Each structure stands twice: as C-alpha cells, then as structure tokens.
Amino acid sequence: MASIKPVPEEEATGKVKDISEEIKSQLGIDFVPNLYKAMAPKPDYLEANWSKVKTVMVTPGKKRDIATDWIQSHIFLCYHTISLHGILLLASTDRSTWAKQVPIPDPRREW
C-alpha cells in the first residue's frame, strides 16, 4: 500500500492546479508527470522542486542536450530523470524519428 496518495490532475486545486498547468505548459505536454502528482499533497514541496527543475530544464536561453541528459540518466539509473528527459524528448521532437533510433519509454506509465 502506498504511503503517499498522488493528487490526480482533475482533483488539483489552488497552488497545485496552478503549478500543474505551468508544468504542462513549460514542458509542452498534455499531462502532469506522476512524480509531480506524488508531490502534490505537499504544495510547498511541489513548488520548490518544480522551481529547481524549471530553472535547469526550461529557462529561456539555457541550451540543453536533452538526448545526452537522457542517456546519462540511464547510465546512473535515475528513474525520475529518465522519465523527465523522456518527456522532454517526446515534447521537443518527432517521436517517429526517435523511435527508429532509440526506444523512448512512455513516461505516463505507472512505475
């Protein structure tokens, strides 16, 4: 039994809803990643973590090699960053092109 009850997108309110909308907008995706749903019961924690990720991953002018970061995440077996970089790859590229070269797991799946 899980000790943390994630907050589904449709049940998010207030600060959690605002941050969820910003996550989707900034990452260019149509869903909130499970990690952020799990942080949502603690809105201040969600806000602090999203702020850190946003600074590194989506700050205008920051050039990131998402594919390299995604590969490094696999090397270090960091499941959060594997999912996050997978989401960014899907949002920023044509998935059919990547699917021919690198199998990108669907980050929406439950772990």
C-alpha positions in Angstrom: 0.0 0.0 0.0 1.4 3.4 -1.0 2.2 5.8 1.8 1.7 8.8 -0.5 -1.6 9.4 -2.3 -0.9 11.2 -5.6 -3.3 14.0 -6.5 -4.9 13.4 -9.9 -4.9 16.3 -12.2 -8.7 16.6 -12.2 -8.7 16.9 -8.4 -5.9 19.6 -8.2 -6.9 23.0 -6.8 -5.2 26.2 -5.9 -1.4 26.3 -5.9 -1.2 22.6 -7.1 -3.5 23.3 -10.0 -1.5 26.4 -11.0 1.8 24.5 -10.8 0.4 21.6 -12.7 -0.8 23.9 -15.5 2.7 25.5 -15.6 4.4 22.1 -15.8 2.3 21.1 -18.8 2.8 24.5 -20.4 6.5 24.8 -19.8 7.3 21.2 -20.8 5.0 21.3 -23.8 3.0 18.2 -22.7 -0.7 17.5 -22.1 -0.3 15.6 -18.8 1.3 16.0 -15.4 4.1 13.5 -14.7 3.5 11.1 -11.9 6.4 12.4 -9.8 4.7 15.8 -9.6 1.3 14.2 -8.8 3.0 12.4 -5.9 4.5 15.7 -4.6 1.1 17.5 -4.8 -0.1 16.6 -1.3 2.6 18.9 -0.1 2.2 22.0 -2.3 5.2 23.9 -1.0 7.4 20.8 -1.7 5.9 20.6 -5.2 6.6 24.3 -5.8 10.2 24.1 -4.6 11.0 21.1 -6.7 9.3 22.4 -9.8 11.2 25.7 -9.4 14.5 23.8 -9.3 13.6 21.7 -12.4 12.3 24.7 -14.3 15.5 26.6 -13.7 17.6 23.9 -15.1 15.4 22.4 -17.8 13.2 25.2 -19.2 14.8 28.5 -18.5 14.9 30.5 -21.8 18.4 30.8 -23.2 19.7 27.6 -21.5 20.8 25.2 -24.1 20.4 21.6 -23.0 21.3 18.5 -24.9 18.2 16.5 -23.8 19.3 13.3 -25.6 22.7 13.3 -23.8 21.0 14.0 -20.5 18.5 11.2 -21.1 21.4 8.7 -21.9 23.3 9.8 -18.7 20.1 9.3 -16.7 20.1 5.7 -17.9 23.7 5.2 -17.0 23.1 6.4 -13.5 19.7 4.6 -13.3 17.9 7.7 -12.1 14.2 6.8 -12.9 13.0 10.3 -12.3 15.3 11.9 -14.8 14.8 9.1 -17.2 11.1 9.9 -17.2 11.7 13.7 -17.3 14.1 13.6 -20.1 11.9 11.2 -22.0 9.0 13.6 -21.6 11.2 16.5 -22.9 12.4 14.4 -25.9 8.8 13.5 -26.8 7.7 17.1 -26.5 10.6 18.5 -28.5 11.0 16.0 -31.3 9.0 13.9 -33.7 8.6 10.7 -31.8 8.6 8.6 -35.0 12.1 9.8 -35.8 13.4 8.9 -32.3 11.5 5.6 -32.2 13.6 4.4 -35.2 16.8 5.2 -33.4 16.2 5.0 -29.6 13.3 3.3 -27.8 11.8 6.0 -25.7 9.6 4.6 -22.9 6.2 6.2 -22.3 6.7 8.4 -19.2 3.0 8.3 -18.5 3.1 4.7 -17.3 2.9 3.9 -13.7 6.1 2.6 -12.1 
